[in-house]
Amino acid sequence: MSKDKEQKKVDLDETLPHQISSPDFKGTGMKMQAPFVNEHGVVIGDSLYDSSNSPLNNWSTDTDPEVMAGDEWVHPTNDIGWNTNMNRDLIEKKAPPKEGMLRHPTKDSGYGKD
């Protein structure tokens, strides 16, 4: 796959509805970004987590796990790390408060649903 090939949009109105615990980026000043192809030819941020060039699909006892270290393996807005309570809180504090949403102050009803 070419690095220049345009990737499909995976968000809907600056949210990731297929990830129940994903934060809403709308109104935060942080814009959702499209998936990209890293220097190893692996698609990052498409929510499929399955790329034929991925070391995960070509793993052997000779594979050094360090090959998957670094920023080129992390998508800035479509990364599972945003689903943690601490990171969701960081992005949601940048957004204006939403009226009428039912939220429990200490319980995450979506925990473990991703």
Secondary structure as a PSIPRED ss2 file (coil, helix, strand):
# PSIPRED VFORMAT (PSIPRED V4.0)

   1 M C   1.000  0.000  0.000
   2 S C   1.000  0.000  0.000
   3 K C   1.000  0.000  0.000
   4 D C   1.000  0.000  0.000
   5 K C   1.000  0.000  0.000
   6 E C   1.000  0.000  0.000
   7 Q C   1.000  0.000  0.000
   8 K C   1.000  0.000  0.000
   9 K C   1.000  0.000  0.000
  10 V C   1.000  0.000  0.000
  11 D C   1.000  0.000  0.000
  12 L E   0.000  0.000  1.000
  13 D C   1.000  0.000  0.000
  14 E C   1.000  0.000  0.000
  15 T E   0.000  0.000  1.000
  16 L C   1.000  0.000  0.000
  17 P C   1.000  0.000  0.000
  18 H C   1.000  0.000  0.000
  19 Q C   1.000  0.000  0.000
  20 I C   1.000  0.000  0.000
  21 S C   1.000  0.000  0.000
  22 S C   1.000  0.000  0.000
  23 P C   1.000  0.000  0.000
  24 D C   1.000  0.000  0.000
  25 F C   1.000  0.000  0.000
  26 K C   1.000  0.000  0.000
  27 G C   1.000  0.000  0.000
  28 T C   1.000  0.000  0.000
  29 G C   1.000  0.000  0.000
  30 M C   1.000  0.000  0.000
  31 K C   1.000  0.000  0.000
  32 M C   1.000  0.000  0.000
  33 Q C   1.000  0.000  0.000
  34 A C   1.000  0.000  0.000
  35 P C   1.000  0.000  0.000
  36 F E   0.000  0.000  1.000
  37 V E   0.000  0.000  1.000
  38 N C   1.000  0.000  0.000
  39 E C   1.000  0.000  0.000
  40 H C   1.000  0.000  0.000
  41 G C   1.000  0.000  0.000
  42 V C   1.000  0.000  0.000
  43 V E   0.000  0.000  1.000
  44 I E   0.000  0.000  1.000
  45 G C   1.000  0.000  0.000
  46 D C   1.000  0.000  0.000
  47 S C   1.000  0.000  0.000
  48 L C   1.000  0.000  0.000
  49 Y C   1.000  0.000  0.000
  50 D C   1.000  0.000  0.000
  51 S C   1.000  0.000  0.000
  52 S C   1.000  0.000  0.000
  53 N C   1.000  0.000  0.000
  54 S C   1.000  0.000  0.000
  55 P H   0.000  1.000  0.000
  56 L H   0.000  1.000  0.000
  57 N H   0.000  1.000  0.000
  58 N H   0.000  1.000  0.000
  59 W C   1.000  0.000  0.000
  60 S C   1.000  0.000  0.000
  61 T C   1.000  0.000  0.000
  62 D C   1.000  0.000  0.000
  63 T C   1.000  0.000  0.000
  64 D C   1.000  0.000  0.000
  65 P H   0.000  1.000  0.000
  66 E H   0.000  1.000  0.000
  67 V H   0.000  1.000  0.000
  68 M H   0.000  1.000  0.000
  69 A C   1.000  0.000  0.000
  70 G C   1.000  0.000  0.000
  71 D H   0.000  1.000  0.000
  72 E H   0.000  1.000  0.000
  73 W H   0.000  1.000  0.000
  74 V C   1.000  0.000  0.000
  75 H C   1.000  0.000  0.000
  76 P C   1.000  0.000  0.000
  77 T C   1.000  0.000  0.000
  78 N C   1.000  0.000  0.000
  79 D C   1.000  0.000  0.000
  80 I H   0.000  1.000  0.000
  81 G H   0.000  1.000  0.000
  82 W H   0.000  1.000  0.000
  83 N H   0.000  1.000  0.000
  84 T C   1.000  0.000  0.000
  85 N H   0.000  1.000  0.000
  86 M H   0.000  1.000  0.000
  87 N H   0.000  1.000  0.000
  88 R H   0.000  1.000  0.000
  89 D H   0.000  1.000  0.000
  90 L H   0.000  1.000  0.000
  91 I H   0.000  1.000  0.000
  92 E H   0.000  1.000  0.000
  93 K C   1.000  0.000  0.000
  94 K C   1.000  0.000  0.000
  95 A C   1.000  0.000  0.000
  96 P C   1.000  0.000  0.000
  97 P C   1.000  0.000  0.000
  98 K C   1.000  0.000  0.000
  99 E C   1.000  0.000  0.000
 100 G C   1.000  0.000  0.000
 101 M C   1.000  0.000  0.000
 102 L C   1.000  0.000  0.000
 103 R C   1.000  0.000  0.000
 104 H C   1.000  0.000  0.000
 105 P C   1.000  0.000  0.000
 106 T C   1.000  0.000  0.000
 107 K C   1.000  0.000  0.000
 108 D C   1.000  0.000  0.000
 109 S C   1.000  0.000  0.000
 110 G C   1.000  0.000  0.000
 111 Y C   1.000  0.000  0.000
 112 G C   1.000  0.000  0.000
 113 K C   1.000  0.000  0.000
 114 D C   1.000  0.000  0.000
